[in-house]
Amino acid sequence: MTDPRRDAVPACAGVLAVRAGYRRWAPTYADETAISHLEEALVAELTPPLRDQRLLDAGCGTGRRLREAGAALAVGVDLTPEMLDAGVGRDVRQPGMRTLVGDVRDLPLPDRAFDVVWCRLVLGHMPDCAPAYRELARVADLGARIIVTDFHFEAHAAGHRRTFRDAGGVHELEHHVHDTAVHLAAADRAGLTLVEVREARIGETARPFYAKADRLALYEQHLGLPVVLAAVFRRDG
């Protein structure tokens, strides 16, 4: 997301719409960033063992997380075909794994089909996250765990933006700020029960990304800043 090779607010040619932005980002999306590293570690702590579980990754990007999940069934849905094609591909032949093109707000999936649902760094791309929460609740089975992450509203307030870099420079992606209260209210209206709220902050594990970009002075400025918000919910009866 944010790029330590730039200042907190990088010079961008303009804000890209979500589909257009990810289409452009797809060829280099696999390159890990400080934000993706911190988010990955946080979700790993929040996710229950996936063996014998049905997993949905709603907004799965390239689908790379599906291969590593170890779930009995791993399904990924993403809005951008180019992202799926850059990763596992839309027609996955690996047993127990499948990817589909679709919108998180209108998932092409049946009711109560999953035991664990991920929706990771997706909802900030939507002006209203309530429709997505309704869909996440719909496809989650009774007792399922739903894990949602978002770009932290404090990072946005501090000047950070959702950006990526390619040969054409730094590009900013469309983003809408949803604070914790907005997420919890939308989830509650969708019938989900809050389990816990967590966050990931810039710390020592992010330092190598800044060092690689020769931006350690910027690392000192960012140290302690929350950059990922995570909320865990349960689908009750």
C-alpha positions in Angstrom: 0.0 0.0 0.0 2.0 3.0 1.1 5.5 3.0 -0.5 8.4 3.9 1.9 10.4 5.1 -1.2 8.1 8.1 -1.2 7.0 10.7 1.3 3.8 10.1 3.3 1.8 11.6 0.4 3.5 10.5 -2.9 3.2 12.6 -6.0 0.6 10.8 -8.1 -0.8 11.6 -11.5 -4.3 11.1 -10.1 -6.6 8.7 -8.2 -7.3 5.5 -10.1 -10.7 3.8 -9.9 -10.5 0.4 -8.3 -10.8 -1.9 -11.3 -8.5 0.2 -13.5 -6.0 0.5 -10.7 -5.7 -3.2 -10.0 -5.7 -4.0 -13.7 -2.6 -1.8 -13.9 -1.0 -3.1 -10.7 -1.6 -6.8 -11.5 1.8 -7.5 -13.2 3.8 -6.4 -10.1 1.2 -7.1 -7.3 3.1 -10.1 -6.0 5.8 -7.8 -4.6 5.4 -7.6 -0.9 5.1 -4.3 0.9 5.3 -3.3 4.6 1.6 -3.1 4.7 0.9 -6.5 3.2 3.6 -8.0 5.5 2.0 -6.6 8.6 -1.6 -7.5 7.5 -0.5 -11.1 6.7 1.0 -11.6 10.1 -2.1 -10.1 11.8 -4.6 -12.3 9.9 -2.5 -15.4 10.6 -3.0 -14.7 14.3 -6.7 -14.3 13.9 -7.5 -17.2 11.6 -8.4 -20.6 13.2 -6.8 -23.8 11.9 -8.2 -24.3 8.4 -7.8 -28.0 8.0 -11.3 -29.4 7.1 -12.6 -25.9 6.8 -14.3 -24.1 3.9 -12.5 -20.8 3.3 -13.6 -17.8 1.2 -11.2 -15.0 0.3 -13.5 -12.2 -0.8 -11.4 -9.8 -2.8 -8.6 -12.3 -3.1 -6.4 -10.4 -5.6 -4.1 -12.8 -7.3 -5.4 -15.7 -5.2 -1.9 -16.4 -3.8 -3.3 -16.8 -0.2 -5.5 -19.7 -1.4 -2.6 -22.0 -2.2 -1.1 -21.5 1.2 -4.2 -21.7 3.3 -4.4 -25.5 3.8 -8.2 -25.4 3.8 -10.4 -28.3 2.6 -12.1 -25.9 0.2 -10.5 -22.5 -0.7 -12.6 -20.2 -2.9 -11.4 -16.8 -4.0 -13.5 -14.0 -5.6 -12.0 -10.8 -7.1 -13.4 -8.0 -9.2 -10.4 -7.8 -11.6 -9.8 -10.7 -14.0 -6.3 -9.5 -14.6 -5.4 -10.0 -11.0 -6.6 -13.6 -11.0 -4.8 -14.2 -14.3 -1.6 -12.8 -12.8 -1.8 -15.3 -10.0 -3.6 -18.7 -9.8 -5.7 -18.1 -12.8 -9.5 -18.2 -13.1 -9.7 -21.8 -14.0 -7.9 -23.5 -11.1 -7.3 -27.2 -11.5 -5.9 -27.8 -8.0 -8.3 -29.9 -6.0 -10.3 -28.0 -3.5 -9.4 -24.6 -4.9 -11.5 -22.3 -7.1 -11.4 -18.6 -8.2 -14.3 -16.5 -9.6 -14.6 -13.0 -11.0 -17.2 -11.2 -8.9 -18.0 -8.2 -6.7 -17.8 -8.5 -2.9 -21.1 -6.7 -2.7 -22.8 -9.4 -4.9 -20.9 -12.6 -4.4 -21.6 -15.4 -7.0 -21.9 -17.9 -4.2 -24.6 -19.8 -2.2 -25.8 -19.0 1.3 -24.0 -20.5 4.3 -21.3 -22.0 2.2 -18.1 -21.2 4.3 -16.7 -21.8 7.8 -14.1 -19.0 7.5 -14.4 -15.8 5.5 -11.6 -13.3 4.7 -12.2 -9.9 3.3 -8.8 -8.3 3.4 -7.9 -4.6 2.6 -11.0 -4.5 0.3 -13.8 -2.5 2.0 -11.9 0.8 1.9 -12.3 0.8 -1.8 -16.1 1.1 -1.4 -17.9 4.3 -0.4 -20.4 2.2 1.6 -19.2 -1.1 3.2 -22.7 -2.2 4.4 -23.6 -4.1 1.2 -20.4 -6.1 1.5 -21.0 -7.0 5.1 -24.4 -8.3 4.2 -22.9 -10.5 1.6 -20.1 -11.8 3.9 -22.8 -12.6 6.5 -25.0 -14.4 3.9 -22.3 -16.8 2.6 -21.0 -17.5 6.1 -22.4 -20.7 7.8 -23.7 -20.6 11.3 -20.7 -20.3 13.7 -18.4 -19.1 10.9 -15.6 -16.7 11.6 -15.4 -13.6 9.4 -12.1 -11.6 9.4 -12.1 -8.2 7.9 -9.1 -5.9 7.5 -8.9 -2.3 6.2 -6.3 0.4 5.7 -6.3 2.1 9.1 -8.1 5.4 9.4 -5.3 6.9 11.5 -2.8 6.1 8.7 -5.0 8.0 6.3 -5.3 10.9 8.7 -1.5 11.0 9.0 -1.3 11.5 5.2 -0.7 8.0 4.0 -2.5 6.9 0.8 -3.1 3.5 -0.9 -0.5 3.6 -3.6 1.5 1.3 -5.8 4.5 1.8 -8.1 5.1 0.6 -11.6 7.2 1.7 -14.6 5.0 4.7 -15.0 5.6 6.0 -11.4 3.5 6.0 -8.3 -0.3 5.7 -8.5 -3.0 6.3 -5.9 -6.0 4.0 -5.6 -9.5 5.1 -4.8 -10.1 4.8 -1.1 -12.9 5.7 1.3 -12.2 6.0 5.0 -14.2 3.8 7.3 -13.3 4.0 11.0 -13.9 1.3 13.5 -17.4 2.5 14.4 -18.5 2.3 10.7 -17.3 -1.2 10.4 -18.9 -2.4 13.6 -22.2 -0.8 12.8 -22.3 -2.3 9.3 -21.4 -5.7 10.7 -24.1 -5.5 13.4 -26.8 -4.6 10.9 -25.7 -7.6 8.8 -26.3 -9.8 11.9 -22.7 -10.5 12.8 -21.4 -10.7 16.3 -18.1 -8.9 17.2 -15.4 -11.2 18.6 -12.4 -8.7 18.7 -10.8 -5.7 17.1 -7.0 -5.6 16.5 -4.6 -3.4 14.6 -1.1 -3.6 13.1 1.4 -0.8 13.7 4.7 0.1 11.9 7.4 -1.6 14.0 10.6 -3.6 13.8 9.2 -6.2 11.3 8.5 -3.4 8.8 12.0 -1.9 9.1 13.6 -4.0 6.3 11.2 -2.6 3.8 12.2 0.9 4.7 15.9 -0.1 4.7 15.6 -1.7 1.3 14.2 1.6 0.0 16.9 3.6 1.8 14.2 5.4 3.8 15.1 4.7 7.4 14.5 8.3 8.4 10.9 7.9 7.2 10.7 4.7 9.2 11.5 6.6 12.4 8.7 9.0 11.6 6.2 6.2 10.9 7.2 4.1 13.9 4.1 3.1 16.0 1.6 4.3 13.5 -1.4 2.0 13.1 -1.7 1.0 9.4 -4.0 -2.0 9.4 -7.4 -2.3 11.2 -8.7 -5.8 11.7 -12.1 -6.9 13.1 -13.2 -10.5 13.7 -16.9 -11.5 13.7 -19.0 -14.6 14.2 -22.0 -15.6 12.3 -24.6 -16.6 14.9 -28.1 -17.9 14.4 
